[in-house]
Amino acid sequence: MKITGNEGGPIDRDQAIKWTANYRSSGRGKTNCHLFGGETVQQLLDQEGCVAMRIYYALDDNGQQQLLLVGTDAEGNDLTEGLILDLSSPCPPDCSVNSSELAG
């Protein structure tokens, strides 16, 4: 698979609100979202050969839902020898201060 760095794209605000509400009502998890700092994500993207990132679902040793961010090269290979991000701030408890419609 060839990765261009243009994968993904915007979705409509109403659709985003509906999809996050669908997730919360599904009972699949207690965590609504994870916050990663811009500087940290930029470090991941600035790795040599990185053109994109994959976000993996994971469960930590306590059974808590986590997200792992891994850089990806143009050939679609994960850069697992480089920086792998976790240690995000989960919501709850660290939710949007303006009661984001996406977090419910």
C-alpha positions as CSV (number, residue, x, y, z in Angstrom):
1,M,0.0,0.0,0.0
2,K,1.4,3.4,-0.9
3,I,0.8,6.2,1.7
4,T,0.7,9.8,0.4
5,G,0.1,11.6,3.7
6,N,-3.3,12.8,2.4
7,E,-5.3,9.9,3.9
8,G,-8.3,10.7,6.0
9,G,-10.4,13.8,5.8
10,P,-13.0,16.0,7.4
11,I,-16.5,15.0,8.3
12,D,-19.5,17.2,9.0
13,R,-19.9,18.4,12.6
14,D,-23.4,16.9,12.9
15,Q,-22.1,13.5,11.8
16,A,-19.2,13.7,14.3
17,I,-21.7,14.4,17.1
18,K,-23.9,11.5,16.0
19,W,-21.0,9.1,15.7
20,T,-19.6,10.0,19.2
21,A,-23.1,9.7,20.7
22,N,-23.4,6.3,19.0
23,Y,-20.2,5.2,20.7
24,R,-21.2,6.4,24.1
25,S,-24.6,4.7,23.9
26,S,-23.1,1.4,22.7
27,G,-21.6,0.7,26.2
28,R,-18.3,-0.3,24.6
29,G,-16.1,1.8,26.9
30,K,-15.9,4.3,29.7
31,T,-13.5,6.5,27.9
32,N,-14.9,9.1,25.4
33,C,-11.6,10.4,24.0
34,H,-7.9,10.8,24.5
35,L,-5.9,14.0,24.4
36,F,-2.4,14.1,22.8
37,G,-0.4,17.3,22.8
38,G,0.4,19.0,19.5
39,E,4.1,19.0,20.3
40,T,4.1,15.3,21.0
41,V,2.2,14.5,17.9
42,Q,4.6,16.7,15.8
43,Q,7.6,14.8,17.2
44,L,6.0,11.6,15.9
45,L,5.3,13.1,12.5
46,D,8.8,14.7,12.3
47,Q,10.5,11.3,12.4
48,E,12.6,10.5,9.4
49,G,10.5,8.8,6.7
50,C,7.2,9.4,8.5
51,V,4.3,10.5,6.2
52,A,1.3,9.4,8.3
53,M,0.4,7.7,11.5
54,R,-1.7,4.8,12.6
55,I,-3.8,4.8,15.7
56,Y,-4.1,1.4,17.4
57,Y,-6.7,0.5,20.0
58,A,-5.1,-1.1,23.1
59,L,-5.9,-2.2,26.6
60,D,-3.3,-1.4,29.3
61,D,-2.4,-3.7,32.2
62,N,-5.4,-2.5,34.2
63,G,-7.8,-3.2,31.3
64,Q,-8.2,0.5,30.5
65,Q,-8.7,1.5,26.9
66,Q,-5.7,3.2,25.3
67,L,-4.7,4.6,21.9
68,L,-1.2,4.0,20.5
69,L,0.0,6.4,17.8
70,V,2.7,5.0,15.5
71,G,4.4,6.7,12.6
72,T,4.0,5.2,9.1
73,D,6.3,5.4,6.1
74,A,5.3,5.9,2.4
75,E,5.2,2.1,1.9
76,G,2.7,1.6,4.7
77,N,5.2,0.2,7.2
78,D,4.8,1.1,10.9
79,L,7.9,2.8,12.3
80,T,7.9,0.7,15.4
81,E,11.6,1.3,16.0
82,G,10.8,5.0,16.4
83,L,8.5,6.9,18.7
84,I,5.3,5.2,19.8
85,L,2.9,7.5,21.6
86,D,0.6,6.7,24.5
87,L,0.2,8.4,27.9
88,S,-2.7,10.5,26.6
89,S,-5.1,12.2,28.9
90,P,-8.4,10.3,28.9
91,C,-11.9,11.8,29.2
92,P,-13.2,11.3,31.7
93,P,-11.7,12.8,33.8
94,D,-9.9,15.2,31.5
95,C,-12.7,16.4,29.3
96,S,-13.3,19.5,27.2
97,V,-13.7,22.6,29.5
98,N,-16.5,23.8,27.3
99,S,-18.6,20.6,27.6
100,S,-17.8,19.5,24.0
101,E,-20.8,18.1,22.1
102,L,-18.5,15.3,21.0
103,A,-17.8,14.1,24.5
104,G,-21.5,14.2,25.6
